[in-house]
Every structure is written in C-alpha cells, then in structure tokens.
Amino acid sequence: MKTARSPHSRMAAPRTGGWRKSTYSNGAEGCVEVAGLPGGLAVRDSKDPAIPGFRAGTGAWNAFVRAVGTDRL
C-alpha cells in the first residue's frame, strides 16, 4: 500500500530490465523477482509481473528478513 507520505512511495520504479529472479527461487510456484532501487528494493511475483509488486526501503526490508529468519512472523 502506498500513501503520499510514505518514503517508500517516492522510490523510483525499476526499469523492466532491472528485475532479476531471487536467488532463493527454485523454479517452483513461489518465485519472486527483485529489483534494486535507490534506497531500497522492489519485489514482484515472477509468474505474473503485470500485477504490481511492492517497494520497501533498505531498513524495512532488512528488518523483515531478520524477522523471518528468527521466526518472529
């Protein structure tokens, strides 16, 4: 979800060629693509790239990854 006041909504959208498949994707149905952005990254479903993904700042993404890695979600 984007709001006008969110710092994440001000990140530039990645170029089409900027997307790459996550190294954790193994070709199964749970694949995602990531794209680096100034100050963060974008994530989308690789099976349907027309559906908008989401953008996150570096700090928010790192906190999410840490939480997943320690089963806090």
Backbone as a chain_set.jsonl record, in Angstrom:
{"seq": "MKTARSPHSRMAAPRTGGWRKSTYSNGAEGCVEVAGLPGGLAVRDSKDPAIPGFRAGTGAWNAFVRAVGTDRL", "coords": {"N": [[0.842, -1.161, 0.0], [0.58, 2.166, -0.867], [1.115, 5.451, 0.278], [0.773, 8.996, 0.148], [2.499, 10.144, 1.964], [4.355, 8.222, 2.567], [7.748, 7.262, 2.66], [8.562, 5.262, 1.014], [6.94, 5.35, -1.2], [8.05, 7.255, -2.758], [10.208, 6.197, -4.015], [11.876, 5.466, -7.029], [10.375, 3.697, -9.76], [11.412, 0.454, -10.825], [13.264, -0.193, -13.831], [12.168, -2.169, -16.612], [14.162, -3.995, -17.397], [15.593, -4.181, -15.057], [14.796, -6.113, -13.278], [15.38, -9.183, -11.514], [15.472, -12.702, -10.967], [14.883, -13.973, -7.754], [17.522, -15.326, -5.788], [16.726, -17.279, -4.083], [14.598, -18.463, -5.251], [13.447, -21.396, -6.765], [12.465, -22.214, -9.178], [10.012, -23.213, -8.709], [6.516, -22.733, -7.849], [6.575, -20.575, -6.097], [8.087, -18.291, -6.842], [9.855, -15.196, -6.872], [10.662, -11.926, -8.138], [13.217, -9.5, -7.905], [14.228, -6.07, -7.713], [16.714, -3.678, -7.575], [16.549, -0.476, -6.073], [17.1, 3.058, -5.709], [17.87, 3.503, -2.43], [16.418, 1.277, -1.576], [14.386, -1.567, -2.469], [12.422, -3.404, -4.89], [9.813, -5.825, -5.106], [8.265, -8.48, -6.855], [5.785, -10.79, -8.138], [6.97, -13.404, -10.003], [5.542, -14.993, -11.716], [3.42, -13.512, -12.628], [4.086, -10.737, -13.727], [2.707, -8.43, -14.406], [1.02, -7.706, -12.392], [1.074, -5.347, -9.82], [3.902, -5.117, -7.706], [5.629, -4.658, -4.63], [7.317, -1.982, -2.921], [10.122, -1.396, -0.826], [11.981, 0.251, 1.685], [15.504, 0.097, 2.457], [16.067, -0.335, 5.235], [13.566, -1.218, 6.246], [13.197, -3.552, 4.726], [15.435, -5.093, 5.565], [14.787, -5.445, 8.275], [12.457, -6.997, 7.997], [13.512, -9.334, 6.776], [15.223, -10.208, 8.835], [13.285, -10.756, 10.81], [11.834, -12.839, 9.618], [13.861, -14.747, 9.458], [14.272, -15.377, 12.095], [11.962, -16.503, 12.927], [9.961, -14.731, 13.842], [7.691, -13.878, 12.644]], "CA": [[0.0, 0.0, 0.0], [1.354, 3.396, -0.94], [0.453, 6.686, 0.67], [1.539, 10.161, -0.283], [3.512, 10.478, 2.954], [5.293, 7.127, 2.737], [9.009, 7.462, 1.939], [8.702, 4.19, 0.035], [6.204, 5.69, -2.413], [8.856, 8.184, -3.546], [11.271, 5.494, -4.712], [11.631, 5.304, -8.461], [10.003, 2.353, -10.205], [12.516, -0.16, -11.554], [13.109, -0.402, -15.264], [11.827, -3.552, -16.934], [15.379, -4.8, -17.408], [16.214, -4.203, -13.745], [14.295, -7.216, -12.457], [16.092, -10.459, -11.566], [14.834, -13.722, -10.145], [15.507, -14.143, -6.456], [18.393, -16.498, -5.688], [16.028, -18.285, -3.287], [13.58, -19.089, -6.094], [13.996, -22.631, -7.326], [11.675, -22.592, -10.338], [8.696, -23.674, -8.255], [5.468, -21.71, -7.952], [6.777, -19.476, -5.167], [9.201, -17.455, -7.294], [9.709, -13.746, -6.888], [11.719, -11.158, -8.777], [13.604, -8.317, -7.147], [14.924, -5.018, -8.449], [17.304, -2.67, -6.705], [16.113, 0.908, -6.248], [17.822, 3.959, -4.812], [17.353, 3.483, -1.07], [15.592, 0.123, -1.255], [14.186, -2.559, -3.5], [11.054, -3.739, -5.26], [9.582, -7.27, -5.197], [7.03, -8.807, -7.563], [5.539, -12.19, -8.453], [7.55, -13.665, -11.316], [4.556, -15.66, -12.575], [2.51, -12.516, -13.186], [4.749, -9.447, -13.5], [1.814, -7.295, -14.659], [0.42, -7.325, -11.111], [2.053, -4.529, -9.095], [4.568, -5.677, -6.538], [5.742, -3.645, -3.579], [8.618, -1.369, -2.714], [10.483, -1.249, 0.585], [13.271, 0.864, 1.967], [16.512, -0.855, 2.903], [15.886, -0.657, 6.653], [12.345, -2.011, 6.413], [13.438, -4.884, 4.155], [16.353, -5.808, 6.449], [14.026, -5.841, 9.466], [11.582, -8.092, 7.581], [14.331, -10.536, 6.583], [15.64, -10.665, 10.17], [12.123, -11.313, 11.491], [11.56, -14.144, 9.006], [14.951, -15.655, 9.804], [14.201, -15.765, 13.51], [10.583, -16.982, 13.159], [9.163, -13.759, 14.583], [6.478, -13.544, 11.875]], "C": [[0.889, 1.227, 0.0], [0.493, 4.556, -0.445], [1.352, 7.833, 0.256], [2.667, 10.473, 0.692], [4.563, 9.387, 3.147], [6.591, 7.418, 1.999], [9.193, 6.412, 0.862], [7.983, 4.534, -1.264], [7.006, 6.634, -3.304], [10.004, 7.486, -4.272], [10.903, 5.334, -6.17], [11.236, 3.868, -8.767], [11.176, 1.755, -10.975], [12.227, -0.235, -13.038], [12.804, -1.874, -15.492], [13.052, -4.445, -16.875], [16.058, -4.911, -16.06], [15.779, -5.349, -12.858], [15.185, -8.448, -12.606], [15.391, -11.441, -10.635], [15.604, -13.859, -8.843], [16.373, -15.393, -6.445], [17.749, -17.601, -4.858], [14.91, -18.956, -4.067], [14.199, -20.313, -6.764], [13.217, -23.094, -8.546], [10.297, -23.112, -9.976], [7.706, -22.514, -8.337], [5.699, -20.505, -7.065], [7.883, -18.522, -5.562], [8.855, -15.972, -7.219], [10.873, -13.148, -7.647], [11.979, -9.93, -7.931], [14.315, -7.335, -8.059], [15.458, -4.01, -7.439], [16.808, -1.282, -7.077], [16.998, 1.802, -5.395], [17.162, 3.946, -3.43], [16.491, 2.287, -0.724], [15.514, -0.877, -2.39], [12.704, -2.739, -3.78], [10.971, -5.252, -5.411], [8.278, -7.487, -5.944], [6.971, -10.317, -7.813], [6.06, -12.463, -9.857], [6.569, -14.355, -12.264], [3.625, -14.661, -13.249], [3.083, -11.121, -12.962], [3.876, -8.226, -13.789], [1.13, -6.826, -13.377], [1.457, -6.512, -10.343], [2.636, -5.27, -7.894], [4.577, -4.646, -5.426], [7.175, -3.155, -3.509], [8.868, -1.235, -1.219], [11.835, -0.571, 0.677], [14.225, -0.187, 2.517], [16.316, -1.278, 4.358], [14.673, -1.532, 6.905], [12.547, -3.426, 5.881], [14.362, -5.698, 5.059], [15.655, -6.275, 7.722], [13.099, -7.009, 9.157], [12.368, -9.396, 7.453], [14.805, -11.088, 7.925], [14.482, -11.332, 10.905], [11.776, -12.692, 10.93], [12.616, -15.162, 9.441], [14.941, -16.113, 11.249], [12.792, -16.182, 13.922], [9.753, -16.03, 14.003], [7.924, -13.319, 13.82], [5.513, -14.681, 11.902]], "O": [[1.84, 1.315, 0.777], [-0.705, 4.621, -0.722], [2.551, 7.652, 0.041], [3.694, 11.016, 0.285], [5.563, 9.614, 3.827], [6.554, 7.787, 0.825], [9.912, 6.646, -0.11], [8.379, 4.056, -2.327], [6.681, 6.798, -4.48], [10.704, 8.118, -5.063], [9.743, 5.093, -6.503], [11.703, 2.935, -8.115], [11.863, 2.471, -11.703], [11.07, -0.33, -13.45], [13.141, -2.723, -14.666], [12.977, -5.554, -16.347], [17.02, -5.668, -15.925], [16.345, -5.539, -11.781], [15.687, -8.726, -13.695], [14.791, -11.045, -9.636], [16.835, -13.861, -8.838], [16.001, -16.411, -7.029], [18.186, -18.75, -4.924], [14.328, -19.93, -3.587], [15.324, -20.268, -7.26], [13.303, -24.265, -8.916], [9.498, -23.418, -10.861], [8.037, -21.441, -8.841], [5.053, -19.478, -7.274], [8.563, -17.987, -4.687], [7.722, -15.561, -7.469], [11.929, -13.765, -7.788], [11.064, -9.385, -7.313], [14.927, -7.722, -9.055], [14.731, -3.552, -6.558], [16.665, -0.958, -8.256], [17.596, 1.321, -4.433], [16.005, 4.345, -3.295], [15.877, 2.278, 0.343], [16.451, -1.02, -3.176], [11.848, -2.292, -3.017], [11.948, -5.893, -5.799], [7.297, -6.781, -5.71], [7.977, -11.019, -7.71], [5.629, -11.812, -10.809], [6.747, -14.307, -13.482], [3.097, -14.936, -14.326], [2.607, -10.396, -12.089], [4.257, -7.105, -13.454], [0.708, -5.673, -13.287], [2.605, -6.939, -10.223], [1.922, -5.962, -7.168], [3.644, -3.855, -5.294], [8.109, -3.813, -3.967], [7.944, -0.991, -0.443], [12.718, -0.794, -0.151], [13.794, -1.24, 2.987], [16.395, -2.466, 4.67], [14.738, -2.481, 7.687], [12.119, -4.393, 6.511], [14.1, -6.877, 5.298], [15.907, -7.383, 8.195], [12.967, -7.921, 9.973], [11.944, -10.435, 7.957], [14.791, -12.301, 8.134], [14.672, -12.361, 11.554], [11.459, -13.609, 11.687], [12.289, -16.307, 9.755], [15.543, -17.134, 11.583], [12.465, -16.213, 15.108], [8.926, -16.472, 14.799], [7.177, -12.468, 14.303], [4.435, -14.59, 11.313]]}, "num_chains": 1, "name": "protein.A"}
